Amino acid sequence: MNPDSYTGDNTVARILHLARESVPPVHPAGRPFVIGALAAALLLRRIAAPLGTAGVLAAGALAWFFREPNRVAPANPHLAVAPADGTVAAVEEATPPAELGTDQRPRTRISIFLSVLDVHVQRLPATGTVERVAYRPGKFLSADLDKASEVNERNALLLRTEDGQELTVVQIAGLVARRIVCDVTEGDAGRVGSTYGLIRFGSRVDIYLPHGSHVLVTAGQRAIGGETPLAALPSAPGAAQPPESTAGS
């Protein structure tokens, strides 16, 4: 329909549609914080209007922090995409979390650091089945430190892709973060780019790639969760075609 033809109720419907498309929804784990801030704003307004305004602004800031924008993942099933928004802090060889019980040979690990301004939901890097989920308590060092991957509180999951590749994704708490949310359990199946968890207030996410993967990013690069290709995965046994090594597929 031509936008110029919108009148009356149609115009209102169009505005509401644009608002829904433009304003990201809030992750369920963040809704209690937003509702609590709005309730506090109403109470503060009875004391002084400026206090009520400050409460509304705080609620808006929380809604923005807990936002869960829609993302469109690449169609190439041989790509591992970013599990989180943020800056690629390191691309290095490392041993995956022992609590998952996987092969402990070092493999390529890509670490993504999330500042308080980044989207804080985590997304599945590929389509597949969650084989294991393991939580381990730990410290709350700054998430941008190298040793945060080893000593901080974390939640790791092992994902088996549709063509048999093994990916490990680890949510790591940071200096301010005190709560890791993981909404998937062992046996769950999920699509690439779908939200599976959240870390509150500053954090880090590591992804361990299968041996033979071709990394497509470098340290310092910005990543968009659910969209940025991090690596081309090795082809599955018996696959007719090798994985593509570019993000444009």
C-alpha positions, -999 to 999 in steps of 0.1 A, spaced: 0 0 0 12 35 -8 22 53 24 4 84 11 -29 64 12 -27 58 50 -55 77 68 -73 75 101 -70 41 117 -46 29 89 -22 57 98 -22 47 135 -17 10 125 12 20 103 29 41 131 25 12 155 40 -12 130 70 11 124 74 14 162 75 -24 166 100 -27 138 122 1 151 122 -5 189 138 -38 198 119 -60 223 132 -66 258 146 -100 267 123 -117 293 152 -117 319 153 -79 317 116 -72 320 115 -74 359 142 -47 360 123 -24 335 90 -29 353 106 -23 387 122 10 374 89 22 360 71 14 393 98 33 412 94 62 388 57 64 396 64 65 433 92 91 430 69 113 409 47 117 439 77 131 458 91 153 430 85 154 392 123 155 384 127 123 404 100 106 384 116 118 352 149 103 363 131 70 371 116 69 336 150 76 321 165 47 341 138 24 329 145 34 294 182 27 299 175 -7 313 151 -15 284 179 -5 260 205 -27 278 182 -58 278 172 -53 241 168 -83 219 169 -71 183 159 -92 154 188 -106 134 191 -124 101 217 -152 100 237 -161 68 221 -189 48 253 -209 45 251 -239 69 289 -243 70 295 -210 88 298 -203 125 283 -169 133 290 -146 162 272 -158 194 272 -122 207 276 -85 199 309 -69 208 346 -66 199 367 -96 189 392 -96 218 413 -125 207 417 -153 182 440 -180 197 445 -216 205 431 -228 238 417 -258 256 379 -260 258 362 -261 292 370 -294 310 335 -296 326 320 -304 292 340 -336 290 351 -330 254 384 -337 237 410 -315 255 433 -309 226 437 -271 220 415 -256 193 409 -222 179 390 -199 204 374 -166 194 367 -143 223 341 -115 221 341 -88 247 308 -71 255 307 -36 269 277 -22 288 266 -6 255 264 -38 235 234 -61 231 238 -87 259 218 -116 246 237 -147 233 227 -165 201 234 -200 187 263 -198 163 249 -226 141 218 -248 137 221 -279 158 214 -298 190 226 -289 225 244 -320 237 257 -307 271 253 -276 293 277 -271 322 278 -242 348 310 -235 368 312 -209 396 343 -186 396 356 -151 401 344 -119 386 375 -103 371 372 -78 343 360 -97 312 386 -81 290 414 -99 308 429 -130 291 425 -151 323 388 -143 326 381 -173 303 397 -196 328 389 -182 362 356 -163 360 321 -177 365 309 -193 333 283 -214 316 294 -236 287 273 -255 261 283 -281 235 264 -277 202 263 -304 176 255 -290 141 233 -308 116 264 -321 97 281 -333 128 305 -305 137 311 -297 174 310 -261 187 316 -250 222 301 -216 234 309 -202 268 291 -173 286 316 -156 310 306 -132 338 326 -100 341 336 -74 367 300 -61 371 281 -91 358 267 -113 385 241 -133 366 243 -156 337 210 -167 321 209 -198 299 175 -208 285 185 -241 268 189 -275 282 205 -307 269 186 -322 240 172 -289 228 174 -281 191 178 -246 178 183 -225 147 214 -204 140 210 -169 154 183 -178 178 186 -163 214 196 -189 240 208 -167 270 219 -134 284 246 -121 307 238 -90 328 261 -60 328 294 -64 310 307 -98 300 325 -121 275 316 -149 252 341 -175 239 335 -199 210 357 -229 204 358 -241 168 362 -276 153 397 -285 141 401 -275 105 379 -244 107 389 -213 87 387 -182 108 372 -151 90 377 -124 117 407 -108 134 412 -92 169 397 -57 171 369 -64 147 333 -57 156 309 -86 156 271 -86 153 255 -115 172 236 -139 149 249 -123 117 287 -119 115 304 -150 102 333 -159 125 346 -190 107 339 -215 79 335 -249 94 352 -281 80 330 -301 58 310 -330 74 320 -366 65 305 -374 31 295 -339 23 294 -332 -14 307 -296 -12 333 -280 11 324 -250 33 326 -216 17 352 -193 31 336 -160 25 309 -140 43 290 -132 12 275 -166 6 
